[in-house]
């Protein structure tokens, strides 16, 4: 994670100097929550953020490729650019959760546009 952190820091300083949010780094024990980024594996978390009223897409597209070789699991409820297919491959219980979610909310009433996309509810 140290190498990824250095790359993120350098990228932010070079290409996105206007970003004022800190980079968040945490070490987390594994847990058993199906949609936890830390499901069944101790992990390190490296996160970047943008102020909610500012555009995030370009910033995330600059930083996310640094993360991809590590095959991390972003917090599914937060904004990112990963697809339904990628998340389903990275979260071992993704399909199990999504089946229960569809059963309990077949119309997708509880989904916002981001969640519709990542859960493949269209």
N, C-alpha and C positions, 0 to 999 in steps of 0.2 A: 504493500500500500504506500510505502514511502516514495517509491518511484512514481507511482500514479499521482500522488499529492504534489510532487515537484513539477510534474508535467502540467497538471491543472493550474498550479500557481503561475508558472511561466506563461502559459497560454492566456490566462486571465490578465496578467500584467501587460502582455504584449498586444493582444487583440481586443480585449474588453476592459480597458482601464477605467471605464465609467462605472463598473460594478462595484458597489460599496458594501455588499453583504459579505460577512465572513464565510470562509470555507469551513464546513463542519466535519470533524473527524471523530469517530467513536469506535471503541472496541466493545463488541456485544457478545454475550454468551448465546449459545443456541437456545431455541425455544420450540414449542410444538404447535404454534398457531399456523394454520395452513397457508395463510397469505402473508406471513411475516417474512421480510427479507432475510431473517436469521433462522428460518425453519430448518431444524435438524443439522445446523452447522454453526460453529462459532465463527464470527465474521468481524471484519472491519468495515465501517461505513464511512464513505467519503461523499459529501453532498455539497452541491452549490445551489444558490437560491437567487431569485430576482424579486424585487418589489412587485406586488401583485398588479399594480397599474402600469408597469413597464413591459414592453415586449420581451419575451423570453426565448422565442424560437431560435433566433440566430445564435444567442449565447449558448443554449443547450446543444445546438448542432456543432458548435466549436468544441465543447468540452466532452460531450458524450462519447465520441470515438476513443478517447483516452480510456474510458471505463470498459468498453466492449470486450477487449481481449480477456478481461478478468471475469466476464460473464456474471456480473453482479445482478442483484435483484433490486431494482428501484422500488421505492414505496409505490405500490400500484395506485394509491389514491392521490398521489401528487403528480403534477404535470411532468411529462418526459416525452420522448419521441419513440419509445419502443412499441412494437405492435402486439396485437393479440397473440400471434403465433410465437413471437420471441418470448413473451411472458409465460405462455403455456409451456414452453420448453424449459424455462428456468425455475418455475415454481412447481415442485413435484406434485402438489395436490390441487393445482389450478383447475383442472377439469372437474374434479370432485366438488370443489367449491362452486364452480359455475353451474353445475347441474342442480345443486341445491338452490342457488340464487335464482335460476330460471323457474324452478318449481314454486318457490315462494313469491316470486315477482315476474310472472310470465309476460306481463305487458311492459316491463321495464320502467315502471313508474318511479322507482327509486334511483334511476340512473340519470346522470347528467351527460352531456355530449362526450366528454372524455371517457367516462365509464362505459358508455354504449360502445365506443370504439374498442377499448381494450378487452371488454368481455365478449365482443363479437355479437352484440345484440343489435341487429339492424333491421 
